[in-house]
Amino acid sequence: MSGTRFLRTPAGALRAPWRLAIFVVVTFAAWGVAATVIGPLLATASAGAGLPGSGDAEAALIGLLVGTFVGVRLVDGRPWSSVWMGRESARGAAWVEGWLLGALAIGLPCLALIALGALRFAPSAPGSWWGAAARVTWFLLPAAMLEELLARGYVFAVLRDGLGWRWALAVTSLGFGLLHLANHGSGVEPITMVTLAGVFLGAIVLATGSLYAAWMAHFAWNWVMAVPLHSPVSGFPLATPNYQLLDAGPRWLTGGTWGPEGGVAAAAGIMAGLTYLYARRPRREES
């Protein structure tokens, strides 16, 4: 194979490994600059407002946005719609649909577990519910966007180009699950559930044509557990003023210390969401 064919396809496009390599290098470089220049300012601003965060997540998000811009616009020369971030992808209905899908997929199983007594509320240290809700929301919103850009943004698009949407969905969902291996309470079942959640979020992107919809679904999923229910999120305990949701059933069902998303009940919500997405999918072949 000649050097040109090694780098480019017969159509003249840069091959997928090189596109991904450029994306990774640019993302890490931009992340480093943002962490050095902007991170301390964000951390100071957050501390002044009484909000959590060291600026690390925001710096990583900036790095991913820069890497995505370079990959989409400069390397590929494509529109933002190629990564489901164009104007049509940002329509209000997509944001609302994503939010409802994420909230209902985890919220309804949690309510069922509470009704069955497998999860129960217990008193906790008193505090401001609204203040805690604002701080947790401030933390969860950029974190959800960061993970969506990483798992279902440019990387997903490049893999779909090279392998088709099924393999792209499988690879990115598995990677999404493995990203959570170091979380407290990690194990085979929680990582399997997170991987399945990755399939759900990827299916939202494909069905709605909107990464923003997946962002809202991801955010709503975490927000419902953390803010109204006061349960852990992927093994992370967050602020629980006045009350907390405790595990009172078998771990395989409730998720144990990982939180409700780590149990089989969450899988039921995900499967219901996937059934809905399959029914409303665009009536065309995905490439």
C-alpha positions in Angstrom: 0.0 0.0 0.0 1.4 3.4 -1.0 1.8 6.2 1.6 -1.1 8.1 0.2 -3.4 5.0 0.3 -2.2 4.3 3.8 -3.4 7.8 4.9 -6.4 8.2 2.7 -9.3 6.3 1.2 -9.8 5.9 -2.5 -12.2 8.8 -2.3 -9.5 11.0 -0.9 -10.8 11.2 2.7 -8.4 10.8 5.6 -8.8 7.3 7.1 -10.6 6.8 10.4 -7.5 6.0 12.6 -5.8 9.2 11.5 -9.0 11.2 12.0 -9.3 9.8 15.5 -5.6 10.4 16.3 -5.9 14.0 15.3 -9.0 14.4 17.5 -7.3 12.8 20.5 -4.1 14.9 20.2 -6.0 18.2 19.7 -8.5 17.4 22.5 -5.7 16.7 25.0 -3.7 19.7 24.0 -6.8 22.0 24.3 -7.7 20.3 27.6 -4.2 21.1 29.0 -4.3 24.7 27.9 -7.9 25.1 29.3 -6.9 23.5 32.6 -3.9 25.8 33.0 -5.5 29.1 31.8 -9.3 28.8 32.5 -9.5 26.0 35.1 -8.3 28.1 38.1 -10.7 30.9 37.2 -13.6 28.5 37.0 -12.6 26.9 40.3 -12.4 30.3 41.9 -15.8 31.4 40.5 -17.4 28.2 41.6 -16.0 28.5 45.1 -17.2 32.1 45.3 -20.7 31.0 44.4 -20.6 28.1 46.9 -20.8 25.6 44.1 -18.8 22.4 43.7 -16.1 21.8 41.1 -12.4 22.3 40.6 -12.7 23.4 37.0 -11.4 20.0 35.7 -14.6 18.9 34.1 -15.1 22.2 32.4 -11.6 22.2 31.1 -12.0 18.7 29.8 -15.3 19.8 28.1 -13.5 22.7 26.5 -10.9 20.3 25.2 -13.5 18.0 23.7 -15.3 20.9 22.1 -12.1 22.1 20.5 -11.2 18.6 19.4 -14.6 18.1 17.9 -14.4 21.4 16.0 -11.1 20.6 14.5 -12.2 17.0 13.6 -15.5 18.0 12.1 -14.8 21.3 10.4 -11.1 21.3 9.7 -10.1 17.6 9.2 -13.4 16.3 7.7 -14.7 19.5 6.3 -18.3 18.5 7.3 -21.2 20.3 8.8 -22.1 20.1 12.5 -25.0 17.8 11.6 -22.4 15.1 10.9 -22.0 14.8 14.7 -25.7 15.5 15.4 -25.0 19.1 16.6 -26.4 21.2 13.8 -29.2 23.7 14.0 -31.9 21.1 13.3 -30.4 18.9 16.0 -30.9 21.7 18.5 -34.7 21.9 18.0 -36.6 22.3 21.2 -38.5 19.1 20.8 -35.3 17.1 20.8 -34.2 18.6 24.1 -37.6 17.9 25.7 -37.9 14.4 24.3 -34.4 13.6 25.6 -35.1 14.9 29.0 -38.3 12.9 29.3 -36.7 9.7 28.1 -33.9 10.0 30.6 -36.1 11.0 33.5 -38.7 8.3 33.0 -36.3 5.5 32.2 -34.7 5.8 35.7 -37.5 7.5 37.6 -40.3 5.0 37.0 -38.1 2.0 38.1 -37.1 3.9 41.2 -40.7 4.7 42.1 -41.5 1.0 41.6 -38.7 0.0 43.9 -39.9 2.5 46.5 -43.4 1.2 46.3 -42.1 -2.4 46.8 -40.0 -1.4 49.8 -36.7 -2.3 48.0 -35.7 1.4 48.3 -36.7 3.6 51.3 -36.3 7.1 52.4 -34.5 7.9 55.7 -33.7 11.1 57.5 -30.3 12.8 57.0 -28.5 15.9 58.1 -30.7 19.0 57.7 -29.8 21.6 55.1 -31.1 23.7 52.2 -32.8 21.5 49.6 -32.7 24.2 47.0 -29.1 25.1 47.6 -28.1 21.5 47.3 -30.2 21.1 44.1 -28.4 24.1 42.5 -25.0 22.8 43.4 -25.7 19.3 42.2 -27.2 20.6 39.0 -24.2 22.8 38.3 -22.0 19.7 38.7 -24.1 17.3 36.7 -24.9 19.4 33.6 -21.4 19.8 32.2 -20.5 16.3 33.3 -23.3 14.8 31.2 -22.2 16.9 28.2 -18.6 15.9 28.6 -19.5 12.2 28.6 -21.8 12.5 25.6 -19.2 14.4 23.5 -16.6 11.8 24.4 -18.8 8.6 23.8 -21.3 9.7 21.3 -19.8 12.7 19.5 -17.0 12.7 17.0 -15.7 9.2 17.9 -19.1 7.7 17.4 -19.4 9.5 14.0 -16.0 8.3 12.8 -16.7 4.7 13.9 -20.1 4.8 12.2 -18.4 5.9 9.0 -16.0 3.0 9.1 -17.9 0.2 10.8 -21.6 1.1 10.5 -23.9 2.3 13.2 -24.4 -1.1 14.9 -20.7 -1.6 15.6 -20.2 2.1 16.5 -23.0 1.7 19.0 -21.5 -1.5 20.5 -17.9 -0.2 20.7 -18.8 3.2 22.2 -21.3 1.7 24.7 -18.7 -0.8 25.9 -16.2 2.0 26.2 -18.7 4.1 28.1 -19.2 1.3 30.6 -15.5 0.7 31.1 -15.0 4.4 31.8 -16.8 3.8 35.1 -14.7 0.9 36.3 -12.9 3.0 38.9 -16.1 4.3 40.5 -17.0 3.3 44.1 -19.0 0.1 44.1 -18.0 -1.0 40.6 -18.6 -4.5 39.6 -19.9 -6.7 36.8 -23.5 -5.8 37.2 -23.1 -2.0 37.5 -20.7 -1.8 34.6 -23.1 -4.0 32.5 -26.0 -1.6 33.4 -23.9 1.4 32.4 -23.0 -0.2 29.1 -26.7 -0.8 28.5 -27.3 2.8 29.4 -24.7 3.7 26.7 -26.7 1.7 24.2 -29.8 3.6 25.2 -28.1 7.0 24.9 -26.6 6.1 21.5 -30.0 5.0 20.3 -31.4 8.4 21.3 -28.7 10.0 19.1 -29.6 7.8 16.2 -33.4 8.0 16.6 -33.6 11.8 17.2 -30.5 12.9 15.1 -29.5 15.0 18.1 -26.6 14.8 20.5 -28.4 17.5 22.6 -31.2 15.0 23.1 -28.8 12.4 24.5 -27.2 15.1 26.7 -30.5 16.0 28.2 -31.4 12.3 28.7 -28.1 11.7 30.4 -28.5 14.8 32.6 -32.1 14.0 33.5 -31.2 10.4 34.3 -28.5 11.6 36.8 -30.5 14.5 38.1 -33.6 12.5 39.0 -31.5 10.2 41.1 -29.4 12.9 42.7 -31.8 15.8 43.3 -35.4 14.6 44.1 -34.4 11.1 45.2 -31.1 11.9 47.0 -29.5 8.6 45.9 -25.9 7.9 44.7 -25.1 8.4 41.1 -22.7 5.8 39.6 -21.3 5.1 43.0 -20.9 8.8 43.9 -22.7 10.1 47.0 -23.9 13.6 46.4 -25.6 16.2 48.8 -28.6 14.7 50.6 -30.1 17.4 52.9 -33.0 16.4 55.1 -33.5 12.9 53.6 -31.7 10.2 51.6 -32.7 7.1 49.6 -31.4 3.9 51.1 -31.1 0.4 49.7 -33.5 -2.0 51.3 -33.5 -4.9 48.8 -31.2 -7.2 47.0 -28.3 -5.5 45.3 -29.0 -7.2 42.0 -32.3 -5.4 41.9 -31.6 -2.0 43.5 -27.9 -1.4 42.6 -26.7 -1.3 46.2 -24.1 1.4 46.9 -23.8 2.2 43.2 -27.3 3.6 43.1 -30.5 2.5 41.4 -29.0 2.6 38.0 -26.8 -0.3 38.9 -29.6 -2.8 39.4 -31.8 -4.9 37.1 -34.8 -2.5 37.7 -32.9 0.1 35.8 -32.5 -2.3 32.9 -36.3 -2.6 32.7 -36.5 1.2 32.3 -33.8 1.2 29.6 -35.5 -1.6 27.6 -38.8 0.3 27.7 -37.0 3.4 26.4 -35.3 1.4 23.7 -38.6 -0.1 22.6 -40.0 3.4 22.3 -37.0 4.6 20.3 -37.2 1.6 17.9 -40.9 2.4 17.3 -40.2 6.0 16.5 -37.0 5.6 14.6 -36.6 7.4 11.3 -38.0 5.2 8.5 -34.8 5.1 6.6 -31.7 2.9 6.5 -28.9 4.1 8.8 -25.5 4.0 7.2 
